[in-house]
Structures are given as structure tokens and as C-alpha cells.
Amino acid sequence: MSWFRNVLGSGEPGVQPTGADTIARLCDRVQSSTLLDDRRDAVRALKSLSKKFRVEVGTQALDILINVLQTDRSDCEIMGYALDTIFNIIAAHLEPEEEVEEESPAEQEARMKQEVQLSEQFIDIFLKRSENVSLVLGLLEEYEFKVRWPAIKTMTALSTMRASQVQQLILVSPQGVSKLMDLLSDTREVVRNDGLLLLTQLTKGNANIQKIVAFENAFDRLLEIIAEEGASDGGIVVEDCLLLLLNLLKKNSSNQTFFKEGSFIQRLAPFFDLKTSGGSSPDGSWSAQKVNNVNLMLQVVRTLVSPSNPQQATSVCQKVIHQCGLLKQLCGILMASGVPADILTETINTVSEVIRGSKLNQEFFAAVNAPSNPPRPAIVVLLMSMVNEKQPYVLRCAVLYCFECFLYKNEIGQEQIIATLLPATADVQTVTAGQLLCGGLFSQDSLANWFAAVALAHALKDNTTQKEQLLRVQLATGLGNPPVSLLQQCTNILAQPTAKVQTRVGLLILLCNWLSNCQLAVSHFLTNPSNIPFLTAQVAEHADEHESLVQGLCAFLLGISIIDNDNANSSFTKESLRQLIAKRVGEESFIEKLEGVSKHELYTQAAQKPQLRFSSPDAMLFDYEFTSLYKHLESQIVKAIQESDDIESKKTVEDHDNIVTQYKDIIREQDNQLSETKKKYEDMKTEFSKQESQLSEQSSQIQQLKDQYALLKAQHGVNNTGQDLQNSTDLHDSGSEEISRLQAEVDDLRQQLADKDSAVEKLKNDLTVAEAKAVLNTDGTEEGNGEVSVVQTRLEEQQQEIQELKRTLAEQRDEVTKEKQRADDLSSQLEEKNNIPIPDNSALIAEKAAMSTKISDLESKLSHSESEISQLQSENQRLQDEKQDLESRLSSQGEGAADVSQLNDELQKLKLENERLSSEGQTAKEDVAQIRQEQEDLLVLLTDTDEKKDKYKEKLKELGQPTSDDEDGEEAEDEEEEEEDGDED
């Protein structure tokens, strides 16, 4: 206490100061004292109180201590005291205190948790300023033990709690990693060892620091320390060095390449020279530290040849390991006796990855023999351990992994294994790999069944030749029983109801690997008629979780039987199997069972890496290579199952295309017909144009003949006798009278049509006036009746006029018919007259046919006009009926406003009907005008006909042919008419 009194000063007698008061006075002394000795003594006092009063010292003195590190760097002693105090503040003290040795586990756990939380809080306060980490890193350069060692411990405590934050601060600090690497060269073991721990902590998960440490010559220094410490027989320092090596190499391809190119792999070989090692106990057992050291060094080797590394880098490392003799040393440990199970298991895993995919190393391993009498191949010894259920589970898994790696891309090794099963090469006196695999395949141990099935599946992987060779294997089932094939025996065991799930899964894995990409094996499998029904029944059942895996694998095997089926078996062709699945299972259910396997947790776990890592034997259901096969073929099987649907869909599409094609053909044919019709129309139009031109030419020729005839008549008219003149005059008078009569009839018809038009127009005006009056004077009943009477009168008059027009048209039609008959008679007389050929007789015939056609058209138009008149008459009758109904409604005008409104509606309807009647009357008017035009054309035609008759008679007379008196009289009349026409001209 005298020392405290000297530092703190004397207080009042009888008063004991508290810890907080003491720490406050010490902090004040550090800050205010001008003497270095006083500050040093105060910091030393804070160090002594920092464990007991950790919270008080941390809250009051942490910043003051950091300031001391900055201002008093010249004094190593005060620097050491300050670093020790900071370490005590931020480090979690997990060891129990002396006063509370008897605490319960719950209390101890609560205290540890509290310590860790307190450390995290102080570390966060310390790291708020990045300069603090740089300050501590700078103190690592101090060689003084009192400064360097506390600085190392402080950095270790910081990186333990806040590794990523400290790593980033070190990377940005100038020469930060180099300062750490200098610690490995310190001759003081405690500094070097703590430096190892600090580097191990800082290199976790940070590739940048790992690269910097590696290129700071860390590999060389670490291997030197391992050799100095006794290699595998060394202590904890060797373990720390190996842990740092693992951190630098794991998942860091750059450092692995540097390690390989720096020839550091060769320096690992002496570590596994266990013949001269002295780390074993007198009874031959290995010490725990040696087991740890060897185990870590094996992990270092595995890191260099891990399957997750790039293939090229792995191959180079495998070659170097074989060349430097390291593989031979590993095989020596594998075959040595007295090796602990943990070391043996890890050695098997290491050898597995060293030989995986390396043909040279696989050949070397195949030649390794066990030191037994007689010597046995190492692979056989390992298989004996795998099928032995008494061996540790992890050891059996390691042996299977080694067997898989030995056969990986090794067709020669596959052939050697299958050859031990074939009848011609099987040696019954020695134990072979084939015998061990068959023994394990049919043993009572389900795990041995699974191991053997998977191992045999790897012997067949991607090797069609060996799959076909394995079909030759025959098994004896008992005395007096015929041998059965290995394929049939596997299916027989699979069908046994007592078989465990693990056994069935292993056999299904074997069968799937065997049948995939091998049509001959599929054909042999389908030869047994009970295999397909069994698989179908298995898939169609409802089962629990593990049985669902069996169902999924059965579906997978069925799918392989479809995609690799050569249709050689007519009972089980591809199409028949598809139909069987569709009927018995259903496509959706089948695909669901397939997808259920790939979604299972154990499948996902097995697909992560080649090495088998399962927590218990019951979880051993899949391996890595089978998951790859399943992933590759699953989509093909689904596509093959859905192929039938695709065919039907394709057929439907084809039918639809055929229908569309037919419609296209029909449309194309119709287009062709339309084109032909258009062409015909154009041809007819052209022909019509030609006919019109010919008709025009004939008309002009007729006009020329008429002119010539008039000229000749004028020249020879004076020579004609008086009798001829008289006959001509009579004929002319008769024709003139007939024409005058027809002209008068036409004029009468025109006048009647004009009267009809005026009557219709007047009727429309009357209806409009009547409607207006009805709307304006709804109460004038008598006036409305008068208007209706007027409408009735007009309608009756219109009906009478229509009847008269109808009679007139009928009479005109009769007259036209008579004229037609007269023209025909005249033509027949001319043709019969002495059989004399008449010039231009063909033109006369054509004109006669044209006249007949026009007369027929005129008759049809007359018929159409009659039908129109009939329709007008019916409409007139309907209007009369509506008029009568209107009169009855007007008679009851006084019944109310509702009747008036209804009357207005009826009048509106009458107006609409009148408008329609007017339009139809207009149509009839147009038809009558057209008939009138046709009549005028007919008159012109008749005139032309008379002229032609006169011309023909004249020609007959010129030819000297006699004519009748009537004809002469008609000719005389015609000549007289022509002379009068000439005089008028």
C-alpha cells in the first residue's frame, strides 16, 4: 500500500478510496504529470487494475493510453505498460477468476458471453479511428520484447473479434503485411509463435492478404520452421504452421501455382517418412499431436490436387507428387500396420485425389501390393475393408471414394475389374476384386450392398464394351439349380419384398448405369417378361419418402429402357412402353416421380462434390457420378415420354395444314375460274365491239344503197309508166296512213302518261296539305274527314288511269305483233319469188333477227310494266284500307287526346306510304318512258323495213321478174312517195 500512497498521495486517514476514484486519479496523473517516471508509474498502476476494474479502466483510460502510445514512444517501458493495459481491456478473459472457481456451467457461460460482448464494445471504440491500428502496426517494428509482444497480442485480439475490418485496415496501411511477416524471423519463439497465430487469424478468407503473405516468402519460412520443429513429430508450432499453410493454399489458385513452381511440393516428402519418426509411444501408438500434424499435412496435399481446382493445375501437381516419391510414401502409409484409423482414412482420401484422372498415377496404384503372403493388390485389400461391416463407416466411405477415383477415366482399370468377374479369367483360388464386389452385392449388410453396387457401377461408367462383357457373367444360385446371369440376379433381388431401401437403391443405381447407352443390355433386360410389369407396378404405387426415391429410380430405369431401346423385342418396343406408362402410370405422374428424385435433400447433398460425406450410413443413397448421369438423362426421358403427344400434335397440325392446303387449292381454282370468266368477258366485250362496228358499217352501207336507189330513181323516174306511178302512189299512201296511225297512238299514250304524272303529283300535294291540316287542327273532325275524302277520290282516279294505261299498252302490244307478222309475210314472199337470189340477203336476215330480238325485249319490258302496275294497284288498295281505318278513327275523334295522337301516327304512316307510292309511280313513269322509246325505235325499224322491201322489188323489176298487181301497186305508191321526197329535197 505504501507504493499506492506514493503514487496517489495520502488521503484522509480512515477513508478507503473506491476503484473508480483511484482510476480517475491515475488517469489525471498520466495526463497532468510532467515527469516521465510519474506517468510510467501511473500507467503501471492502471495495468495492475485493468483486469479487476476492466470496465472502469476501459471507459476512463482507453483514450489516455492511446495518447501515451503516440507521445511517449521513446520510453519502451511505458509503451509496454500501455499496450498490456489496452490488451487487458479489449481481450476477452475466458479463464475463471480465483474468487469464483465454484461457478456453475450456466453461470460460466453467462460470464463468458458478457466478457465477449464487453470486448466487442471496447474494440469498436478502438477501431473508430483507423490511426489506432496503424499505430499498433508501427510498434511491431520495435524489437524490444516489452513492446513487440504486447503489440502482437493486441493485434491478435483485434483480428479475433473484428477480422474483416482489421484486414482492410492492414491492407491500406503502408508495409502492413511486411511488418507482420518480420515476426516469423524473430529468434524469440514466443514472438514467432504468436506471430504465427496472428497471421493465421488475418489470412482467413482474404485472398489479397494470402497472396501478399505468400510472396513475402512465407512458404519457405514455414517449411523451415516445420523442419526445425521435427516435422510430423513436432509440437503445436508445427500444427500452427500447417494451419497457416492451409489458409494460404485453400481455394487460392495463384498461391497453389506459386507453391508448385517454387518446388515446395518436393519439400513435403520428408514429412511423410514415418520410418525414422520418433513421435510414437513405446507401444507403437501415435501421439495426438502427431495425428494432428499428419492429418493437417495430408490436407495440404489434398488442397493441391482437389477436384475443385482447375484440371490443368491439378494434373501438374499430380505429376509432381508422383515424380518426387510423395505418392509412394502415401501408399506406404496406406499399407503400413499400426496406423490410426483417422490417419488411414485421410491417407486413403489423399491417395484417391492424387490418382483421380491421372493415368500415370492410376497405373502406379494398380501395381501397389500389400505386404502379405501371398502379396495382394492394394485395391483388393481396400475392397475387403469396404465390404466388411465391422470396419468404421468413414473408412469404408474412403475406400469407395478411392475405388471411384481409381476407375475415373481409366478404361484399363475398368477392364481389369470386369475381367475378374468373367468365367474365362476368374481364379477361384485367389480373392479378386470381382469376387469381393459380388460378395458385397449379395450380402446381408445393406450398406455393403450399396457400396458394392456403386463400385460396380463405376466399373461400367461410360464403357459400353464392359457393359456388354458383364452380360456374360453367370452366377450359381445353388446345387442343382441352373446358373443365372448377374443382370437377372440383380432384378430378382430388387423384386424381393424384404429388400431394404438402401439395397434397392444401390441395385437400381447399378442397373441404370449398366443399361444407359447400351442397347444390348436393354435388350437382355427386356427379355425377362416380368421386369417391365414390376417396374410399372412400383412406379404406380403410393409410398413414403424413401419409397418414393425407389419409385423415382424405377421410373428412371423405365425411361432408359425407352430411350436406348432398339425395338428388337416386339413385346416391349418404344411405343408400347410409352403406351403402357400412359395407361398404368400416367405421363404427369411418371414425370412427377422423376422430378421427385432430383429434388430430394440427399440427392442435392451428393451432387455437391465427388467425395462422399454423409452423417450416417442410412443417408448413403446417392453418389456424385450417378447424380451427373441422372441430370443428363432426365430431360431425355421426359422428352421421350412426351414424344407420343408431340406426334399426335404434329399429326393434328399436319391435318390442319392439309385442310388449309385444300382450301388454298379451292381458292386458287376459284381465282383461275374468275380469271377465265374475266377473260371471257373481255373477249365478249371485244366481240360486242366488233359486232357494233359491223352494225355501223352495215348501216352506212344501207344508207349508201338508199342514196344510190334515190339517184337511180331520179334518173329513171320519168320513164316509168303511169300505171307504175299510180301503184306507187297507192302504196305510199297506204304506208303513210299506217305510220300516221301509229304516230297518233304514240302521242295519245304520251298524253295519258303526262296526265298520270300530273295526277300523281297533285295527289302528293293533297296528301301533304291534308297531313298539315291534321297536325294543326286535331280537333277539326269534319275537316279531317273532307281531306280524307279528297285523298280517296284522288286514289280512285289514279286507279282508273292505271287501268286505262294498261289497256293502251295491251293494244299497242297487239299492234306491234301485227306489224311483226306483216314484216314476216313480206319477207317470205320475197324469198319465194321464183327462187331468185336477192343481194345482201344475209344482212336482211340479220336485221330481221335483230328486229325480232328487240320486239321480244319490248314485250318483256311491257310485262315488267304490267307487274309494276299490279304492285301499284295493290298498294293503292292497301292505302284505301288504311284510309277507311283512318275515317273510323276520325269518327271517334272526341274520345280524347290519346286518339288524336294515334291519328297523327296513322297520318304519318300514310305520308310514308304515299312517298313510297310516289317513288314507285316515278319508277313506272320511267318504265313507260322506256317503252315509248322502244316504240319509237320500232317505228324507225318498220320504216327501214318498208324501204328495204321497195328496194328488193325494184331489183326484181330490173331483173325482169314479174310481180303481182298488189305488189306493183305498192311499188307505184313507193315510187310516188320517193318522188315526193325527192321534190321536197
Salt bridges, closest charged atoms under 4 A:
ASP37 OD1 - ARG40 NH1 2.73
ASP41 OD1 - ARG44 NH2 2.55
ASP72 OD1 - ARG39 NH2 3.30
ASP75 OD1 - ARG40 NH2 3.21
GLU77 OE1 - ARG40 NE 3.69
ASP84 OD2 - LYS47 NZ 3.28
GLU95 OE2 - HIS93 ND1 3.97
GLU103 OE2 - ARG111 NE 3.31
GLU115 OE1 - ARG54 NH1 2.28
ASP124 OD1 - ARG162 NE 3.07
GLU141 OE2 - LYS179 NZ 3.87
ASP186 OD2 - ARG148 NH1 2.77
ASP186 OD2 - ARG188 NH2 2.90
ASP220 OD1 - ARG267 NH1 2.70
GLU224 OE1 - ARG221 NH1 3.27
GLU229 OE2 - ARG192 NH2 3.04
ASP233 OD1 - LYS290 NZ 3.52
GLU346 OE2 - ARG302 NH1 2.96
GLU353 OE2 - ARG302 NH2 2.84
GLU404 OE2 - HIS458 NE2 3.18
ASP445 OD2 - ARG396 NH2 3.14
ASP462 OD2 - LYS461 NZ 3.56
GLU545 OE2 - HIS600 NE2 3.12
GLU547 OE1 - ARG504 NH1 3.34
GLU575 OE1 - ARG578 NH1 2.86
ASP623 OD2 - HIS458 NE2 2.70
GLU625 OE2 - ARG356 NH2 3.67
GLU625 OE1 - LYS461 NZ 3.48
GLU643 OE1 - ARG578 NH2 2.98
ASP657 OD1 - HIS656 ND1 3.95
ASP665 OD1 - ARG668 NH1 2.82
ASP724 OD2 - LYS957 NZ 3.89
ASP733 OD1 - HIS732 ND1 3.95
GLU738 OE2 - ARG741 NH2 2.35
GLU738 OE1 - ARG822 NH1 3.82
GLU745 OE2 - ARG741 NH1 2.91
ASP757 OD2 - LYS925 NZ 3.05
ASP766 OD2 - ARG794 NE 3.00
GLU771 OE1 - LYS911 NZ 3.88
GLU787 OE2 - LYS773 NZ 2.84
GLU797 OE1 - ARG794 NH1 3.44
GLU815 OE1 - ARG741 NH2 3.08
GLU819 OE2 - ARG822 NH1 3.17
GLU847 OE1 - LYS948 NZ 0.88
GLU866 OE2 - ARG813 NH1 3.70
GLU868 OE2 - HIS864 NE2 3.45
GLU875 OE1 - ARG878 NH2 2.86
GLU875 OE1 - ARG916 NH2 2.09
GLU882 OE2 - ARG878 NH1 2.61
ASP885 OD2 - ARG889 NE 3.05
GLU887 OE2 - LYS883 NZ 3.86
GLU913 OE1 - ARG878 NH2 1.82
GLU913 OE1 - ARG916 NH2 3.06
GLU920 OE2 - ARG916 NH1 2.71
GLU936 OE2 - ARG750 NH2 1.66
ASP946 OD1 - LYS949 NZ 3.54
GLU947 OE1 - LYS706 NZ 2.53
GLU967 OE1 - LYS833 NZ 3.75
GLU970 OE1 - LYS953 NZ 2.54
GLU971 OE1 - LYS957 NZ 3.65
GLU975 OE2 - LYS957 NZ 3.57
GLU977 OE2 - HIS732 NE2 2.83
